[in-house]
Amino acid sequence: MLADTVGRDVQEAGIVDIVQSPTDIRPAIQLPCRMGDYEFLEELGRGGMGVVYKARQVGLNRIVALKMLLRGRFSSTVDQARFRAEAEAIAQLDHPNIVPVYDVGQLEGHVYFSMKFVEGQTLQQLLANGPIDPREAARLLAIVSRAIDFAHRRGVLHRDLKPSNILIDAEGQPHVNDFGLAKQLSAGESLTRSGAVIGTPAYMSPEQAAGNRGQVGPASDVHSLGSILYHSIAGQPPFTGGSPVDVVLRVLEQEVPLARTVNPRVNRELEMVATRCLQKPSDLRYQSAGELASDLGAWLADEPVSARTGRMSQIRALIFRETHHASLLENWDLLWMWHSFVLLVACVLTNLLYWCGVESRWAYFLMWTVGLGAWASVFWILRRRMGPVTFVERQIARVWAGSMISIALLFPLEAMMEFPVLKLSPLLGVSSGGVFLVKAAMLSGSFYFQASALFACAFAMARWPDYAHLIFGVVASMCFLLPGWKYRQRKLSKAESS
């Protein structure tokens, strides 16, 4: 469901247009030419919405960068509104490391705004030959982070920070450019549709990749800054893929590989700074771009960085919180509730057979292998009907399969050791508890409580063997029923609010 949603949002939001510059849409401008007070000299570059020219403002005899809508007079009203919003966002940011806006207007039906022309190269061009010197990377990102912190304090999010949007002048000073996806923090209305995926996949935060507009804040830009730092020291972005959709899914589902696995010469402390920026939960990142700039400044001054000193509150939060994969539990809500029922029925039947004196291992073996195996097949068929199964769900399915195999092996082991039938049943609690330990690490720290309950259940089963499967049935079914109900209510609540 998550992969399907992301793929659909990527197509609807035109993320490919944002990331890859279209080449078949050109304004009706033949270079060189003159419009109004501007003499167009050459094209500097283009993105998904705009094209930038190097131009001379004749009246003031100065060189400027002039940005126009890519579709010119044929652009939509939404594109024009977003274009003006970019100009307005930059215009209120008077900072030496943010490219300033000079003028906004129309030229022969073409909406434009002019900016300071920065002679130099982009950080993307600088990184074309691989990683740069770590001290230079830290210096550049510290300056950029202070500029972004300045923008945040004035209520503007950039939302598309990447190396190609950082211009480096002849003196080596970086300048933040292209606020085309900028958002006013205080704005009550957005030009971006809820659920739309916007930005550049390799540098966007997980909350942007998921289309969670309400969760995008300063920490999202911090994540992008961390991605740029990672690229600068490792030589490649944190995530790469064959298509924008592939990268978006990796941003959502996978952990960032340590920069030293890509480039063994990466400084360990600088890697820690980048890693803290790239945490999936936004509250575990630097809470402001200013904090990031301070840590980079500390590293440059050979002082301790805060990224090295983990706080116990953060550790506890990380252990018991939901992970960024927890949303997929909403796909399992009813399935887990049905699973709790099936599991309870199997346990009750097992205990009834035991009380009736049935000693044939085959009866129990078939119930716990063929019977529950058939239910597992139904479970995953129903899950696939809801949409594509994600990478994490496939991993959990493998863990579940391993648990079922371990349960099946209990019966031949009992026979080989000449134990009475169901003697090894307490190991059901141990095996199931191990599965919930994995789920706790991958999905939600709350599952540590389920794991603990199942481990304790194993001792209770050993203490009262005549009621062992009833005990396990009640405990295990509740371990699935409660989270199933919880995520069912959460999904219904989201449906009502939307």
Secondary structure, 3 states (H helix, E strand, C coil): CHHHHHHHHHHHHCHHHHHCCCCCCCCCCCCCEEECCEEEEEEEEECCCEEEEEEEECCCCEEEEEEEECCHHHCCHHHHHHHHHHHHHHHCCCCCCECCEEEEEEECCEEEEEEECCCEEEHHHHHHHCCCCHHHHHHHHHHHHHHHHHHHHCCEECCCCCHHHEEEECCCCEEECCCCCCEECCCCCCCCCCCCCCCCHHHCCHHHHCCCHHHCCHHHHHHHHHHHHHHHHHCCCCCCCCCHHHHHHHHHHCCCCCHHHHCCCCCHHHHHHHHHHCCCCHHHCCCCHHHHHHHHHHHHCCCCCHHHCCCHHHHHHHHHCECCCHHHHHHCHHHHHHHHHHHHHHHHHHHHHHHCCCCCHHHHHHHHHHHHHHHHHHHHHHHHHCCCCCHHHHHHHHHHHHHHHHHHHHHHHHHHCCCCCCCCCCHHHHHHHHHHHHHHHHCECCHHHHHHHHHHHHHHHHHCHHHHHHHHHHHHHHHHHHHHHHHHHHHHHHHHHC
